[in-house]
């Protein structure tokens, strides 16, 4: 039980450590408005909620099905070249800069579109 508690604490700590760093990094790209900061906070909170929903869904499955679900998710993630997308997050894309709404631009940058 202690192992699970430490794992959850570490993952939450890392998430909330990365969240403000990325938000501060992309804030000047989009004019430094409060909408950019709010969008970053909303994005990371939704990703956290999706992670909790995924864990809750997996908890209902048998261990063998959990392994199949994880392997399937990893396989799907490998189909899309995330390494290239991770580098694209360091600068706003042309598509994101063309969007007028800061929420749309920030979301596209965080997703690596």
C-alpha positions as semicolon CSV with decimal commas, in nm:
position;residue;x (nm);y (nm);z (nm)
1;X;0,000;0,000;0,000
2;X;0,288;0,235;0,077
3;X;0,431;0,175;-0,272
4;X;0,105;0,283;-0,435
5;X;0,081;0,592;-0,216
6;X;0,436;0,695;-0,302
7;X;0,374;0,634;-0,672
8;X;0,062;0,850;-0,672
9;X;0,237;1,123;-0,476
10;X;0,537;1,122;-0,711
11;X;0,323;1,132;-1,025
12;X;0,111;1,419;-0,891
13;X;0,424;1,606;-0,782
14;X;0,583;1,567;-1,125
15;X;0,265;1,675;-1,302
16;X;0,227;1,987;-1,092
17;X;0,599;2,059;-1,131
18;X;0,585;2,041;-1,511
19;X;0,254;2,225;-1,547
20;X;0,370;2,575;-1,442
21;X;0,704;2,538;-1,619
22;X;0,542;2,473;-1,956
23;X;0,280;2,740;-1,895
24;X;0,549;2,998;-1,816
25;X;0,746;2,886;-2,120
26;X;0,464;2,935;-2,372
27;X;0,308;3,240;-2,205
28;X;0,520;3,496;-2,398
29;X;0,449;3,323;-2,731
30;X;0,082;3,411;-2,712
31;X;0,098;3,758;-2,565
32;X;0,103;3,675;-2,196
33;X;-0,273;3,698;-2,150
34;X;-0,456;3,533;-1,865
35;X;-0,641;3,317;-2,119
36;X;-0,315;3,140;-2,203
37;X;-0,243;3,063;-1,838
38;X;-0,600;2,948;-1,779
39;X;-0,589;2,725;-2,085
40;X;-0,267;2,561;-1,967
41;X;-0,415;2,497;-1,625
42;X;-0,735;2,357;-1,779
43;X;-0,537;2,136;-2,018
44;X;-0,324;1,979;-1,746
45;X;-0,620;1,932;-1,513
46;X;-0,814;1,757;-1,790
47;X;-0,518;1,534;-1,871
48;X;-0,494;1,445;-1,501
49;X;-0,867;1,368;-1,492
50;X;-0,832;1,147;-1,800
51;X;-0,546;0,964;-1,633
52;X;-0,757;0,903;-1,323
53;X;-1,047;0,782;-1,540
54;X;-0,811;0,545;-1,722
55;X;-0,680;0,409;-1,392
56;X;-1,035;0,367;-1,260
57;X;-1,139;0,184;-1,575
58;X;-0,831;-0,042;-1,559
59;X;-0,896;-0,124;-1,195
60;X;-1,218;-0,299;-1,298
61;X;-1,034;-0,537;-1,533
62;X;-0,851;-0,857;-1,461
63;X;-0,470;-0,832;-1,450
64;X;-0,431;-1,000;-1,787
65;X;-0,672;-0,755;-1,949
66;X;-0,492;-0,467;-1,778
67;X;-0,167;-0,578;-1,941
68;X;-0,341;-0,605;-2,279
69;X;-0,488;-0,256;-2,235
70;X;-0,147;-0,108;-2,147
71;X;0,027;-0,282;-2,435
72;X;-0,247;-0,167;-2,673
73;X;-0,213;0,191;-2,553
74;X;0,164;0,179;-2,591
75;X;0,128;0,034;-2,941
76;X;-0,114;0,307;-3,044
77;X;0,116;0,573;-2,902
78;X;0,408;0,434;-3,102
79;X;0,214;0,465;-3,425
80;X;0,229;0,843;-3,393
81;X;0,579;0,988;-3,384
82;X;0,572;1,158;-3,044
83;X;0,941;1,245;-3,044
84;X;0,888;1,488;-3,330
85;X;0,575;1,627;-3,165
86;X;0,760;1,680;-2,838
87;X;1,011;1,900;-3,020
88;X;0,731;2,093;-3,186
89;X;0,594;2,194;-2,846
90;X;0,901;2,412;-2,797
91;X;0,776;2,661;-3,052
92;X;0,430;2,755;-3,173
93;X;0,335;2,603;-3,505
94;X;0,216;2,810;-3,798
95;X;-0,132;2,660;-3,766
96;X;-0,149;2,754;-3,398
97;X;-0,033;3,108;-3,470
98;X;-0,300;3,155;-3,737
99;X;-0,581;3,079;-3,494
100;X;-0,718;3,396;-3,340
101;X;-0,855;3,249;-3,021
102;X;-0,577;3,216;-2,759
103;X;-0,749;2,909;-2,613
104;X;-0,729;2,731;-2,949
105;X;-0,369;2,838;-3,009
106;X;-0,255;2,731;-2,663
107;X;-0,438;2,398;-2,681
108;X;-0,285;2,322;-3,020
109;X;0,061;2,403;-2,890
110;X;0,020;2,186;-2,581
111;X;-0,108;1,896;-2,789
112;X;0,176;1,939;-3,038
113;X;-0,046;2,003;-3,340
